[in-house]
Amino acid sequence: MPKSLQNPAPPIPPTVWMLGIVSLLMDVSSEMINTLLPLWLAGGLGASALAIGFIEGLSVAIATATRFLSGVFADWSRRAKPLAVLGYGLGALSRLIFPLAISIDQIVLAKALDRVGKGIRSTPRDAIIAAVAPPQIRGASFGLRKSLDTVGGFLGPLVAVGAMILLAGDIAAVFWIAAIPAALAMLVLVLAVHEPEPSRVAKRSGFRLADAFRLNRAVWAVIGLAAIIMLARFSEAFVLLKALEAGFAPTWVPLAMVVMHAAYGLTAWPVGRLSDRIGTAGLLSWSLVFLTIAHLTLAFAGTVWAYILGTVFWGLHMGFSQGLLGAMIAAATPDAIRGSAFGTFNLVAGVVMLVGNTAAGWFWHSAGSQAPFLIGAGLSGIAMLWIALRQRRFHL
């Protein structure tokens, strides 16, 4: 009898599904804002590409610094859900600032609050998934959460486009509507997500801050790979700005995110399940092939259809990479410091994103819109070489 029939994979736990729904609702809210924010900054507030790149990079850096701290706190307290509730709550609160903002510094404040919330919630959320998901379906569990998240990324821009049409292009009014799914996400999190009790071993073992920095070589290998990937894949804000050059009217720019998240969402879960069987190295290599094609296509996109093709490949890259990196961290880390591992992973990624987004904005401003995409294609090639040289470490 085949091994798969003798030992069928267990079902994905309900907690993973509920966390996925929370992510879906919050991402609907986030994408309603994020797909229109670059247009609001550039058109309504007069921000340059360099300023937009810095704001995006700073937002990610703030989020990931708080991810590290929340991960350490989760390991120390042995409880993750309270931090997740706090983080999602701050994100929901930030939705009330965006429609009232009349200057760039107020947008920075709203983004900072949103990113602090994201930073606080992301690490404990991933730690809960790692705790409840059996090892043999860990890739599928992280992939499912990512897929549901991207359903929100698919629906959010559609809602934004519909609202822009109905409200005659009133971006501030769309921002007000974005607060509704954020509030629903909070209800699902508080009422339907149940964190498992810490294991007896975890209760007996004391947590020391020094343990948070004693990650093994396998974890650092994943973190190093993620850093290169994050440097190559800068913020989607630049993809949205490119839409205007390709011929999109501002009202229809959010559709770019619909296409991207459709490709992302349709692949993340199947790729996660496949990684449970064949490992991660080959799938990650394919993700970087897709990212390289996306960069080159977007760099030279002069028509709407060429631009759409580029966003499809960008979404395929996301689907083939994002869930895998989380599963790899979970597999390589002892239970007692798993929150710290996710926090460190996100902290390094955030610093890299701050540098990468600011650099992308500078290259766009000084050398034209093609420059950041061409540089991103080159960095994608470096990441593929990294995987080829360290392939054995990624079969976790």
URFENRA-V717054 format. One record per residue. SS is DSSP state (a for helix, b for strand, c for the rest). PHI is phi as a letter, one per 20 degrees, with the letter a starting at -180 (NA if undefined). PSI is psi as a letter, one per 40 degrees, with the letter a starting at -180 (none if undefined). Layout:
SS_PHI_PSI, SS_PHI_PSI
This chain:
c_NA_h, c_g_i, a_f_d, a_f_d, a_e_d, a_f_d, c_c_g, c_f_i, c_f_h, c_f_i, c_f_i, c_f_h, c_f_i, a_g_d, a_g_d, a_f_d, a_g_d, a_f_d, a_f_d, a_f_d, a_f_d, a_g_d, a_f_d, a_g_d, a_f_d, a_f_d, a_f_d, a_g_d, a_f_d, a_f_d, a_f_d, a_g_d, a_e_d, a_f_d, a_f_d, a_d_e, a_f_d, a_g_d, a_f_d, a_f_d, a_f_d, a_f_d, a_e_d, a_e_d, c_d_e, c_m_f, c_f_i, c_e_i, a_f_d, a_f_d, a_f_d, a_f_d, a_f_d, a_f_d, a_f_d, a_f_d, a_f_d, a_f_d, a_g_d, a_f_d, a_f_d, a_f_d, a_f_d, a_f_d, a_f_d, a_f_d, a_f_d, a_f_d, a_f_d, a_f_d, a_f_d, a_f_d, a_f_d, a_f_d, a_f_d, a_f_d, a_e_e, c_m_e, c_c_h, c_d_d, a_f_d, a_g_d, a_f_d, a_f_d, a_f_d, a_f_d, a_f_d, a_f_d, a_f_d, a_f_d, a_f_d, a_f_d, a_f_d, a_f_d, a_f_d, a_e_e, a_e_d, a_g_d, c_f_e, c_e_e, c_f_h, c_c_e, c_b_i, a_f_d, a_f_d, a_f_d, a_f_d, a_g_d, a_f_d, a_f_d, a_f_d, a_f_d, a_f_d, a_f_d, a_f_d, a_f_d, a_f_d, a_f_d, a_f_d, a_f_d, a_e_d, a_f_d, a_f_d, a_f_d, a_f_d, a_f_d, a_f_d, a_f_d, a_f_d, a_f_d, a_f_d, a_e_e, c_e_h, c_g_i, a_g_d, a_f_e, a_c_f, a_f_d, a_f_d, a_f_d, a_f_d, a_f_d, a_f_d, a_f_d, a_g_d, a_f_d, a_f_d, a_f_d, a_g_d, a_f_e, a_f_d, a_f_d, a_f_d, a_f_d, a_f_d, a_g_d, a_f_d, a_f_d, a_f_d, a_f_d, a_f_d, a_g_d, a_f_d, a_f_d, a_f_d, a_f_d, c_d_e, c_l_f, c_m_e, c_e_g, a_f_d, a_g_d, a_f_d, a_f_d, a_f_d, a_f_d, a_f_d, a_f_e, a_f_d, a_f_d, a_f_d, a_f_d, a_f_d, a_f_d, a_f_d, a_f_d, a_f_d, a_f_d, a_f_d, a_f_d, a_e_d, a_d_e, c_e_h, c_c_h, c_e_h, c_f_i, c_f_i, c_f_i, c_f_i, a_f_d, a_f_d, a_f_d, a_f_d, a_f_d, c_e_h, c_f_i, c_d_h, c_d_h, a_g_d, a_f_d, a_f_d, a_f_d, a_d_e, c_d_g, c_e_i, c_f_i, a_f_d, a_f_d, a_f_d, a_f_d, a_f_d, a_f_d, a_f_d, a_f_d, a_f_d, a_f_d, a_f_d, a_f_d, a_f_d, a_f_d, a_f_d, a_f_d, c_d_g, c_f_a, c_f_i, a_f_e, a_g_d, a_f_d, a_f_d, a_f_d, a_f_d, a_f_d, a_g_d, a_f_d, a_f_d, a_f_e, c_o_e, c_f_h, c_f_i, a_g_d, a_f_d, a_e_e, c_g_d, c_g_d, a_f_d, a_g_d, a_f_d, a_f_d, a_f_d, a_f_d, a_f_d, a_f_d, a_f_d, a_f_d, a_f_d, a_f_e, a_d_d, a_g_d, a_f_d, a_g_d, a_f_d, a_f_d, a_f_d, a_f_d, a_f_d, a_f_d, a_d_d, a_d_e, c_n_a, c_d_d, a_g_d, a_f_d, a_f_d, a_f_d, a_f_d, a_f_d, a_f_d, a_f_d, a_f_d, a_f_d, a_f_d, a_f_d, a_f_d, a_f_d, a_f_d, a_f_d, a_f_d, a_f_d, a_g_d, c_d_e, c_f_h, c_d_e, c_c_i, a_f_d, a_f_d, a_f_d, a_f_d, a_f_d, a_g_d, a_f_d, a_f_d, a_f_d, a_f_d, a_f_d, a_f_d, a_f_d, a_g_d, a_f_d, a_f_d, a_e_e, a_c_d, a_f_d, a_f_d, a_f_d, a_f_d, a_f_d, a_f_d, a_f_d, a_f_d, a_f_d, a_f_d, a_e_e, c_d_h, c_f_i, a_g_d, a_f_d, a_c_f, a_f_d, a_f_d, a_f_d, a_f_d, a_f_d, a_f_d, a_f_d, a_g_d, a_f_d, a_f_d, a_f_d, a_f_d, a_f_d, a_f_d, a_f_d, a_f_d, a_f_d, a_f_d, a_f_d, a_f_d, a_f_d, a_f_d, a_f_d, a_f_d, a_f_d, a_f_d, a_g_d, a_f_d, a_e_d, a_c_e, c_o_i, a_f_d, a_f_d, a_g_d, a_f_d, a_f_d, a_f_d, a_f_d, a_f_d, a_f_d, a_f_d, a_f_d, a_f_d, a_f_d, a_f_d, a_f_d, a_f_d, a_f_d, a_g_d, a_f_d, a_f_d, a_f_d, c_c_f, a_g_d, a_f_d, a_f_e, a_e_e, c_e_g, c_d_none
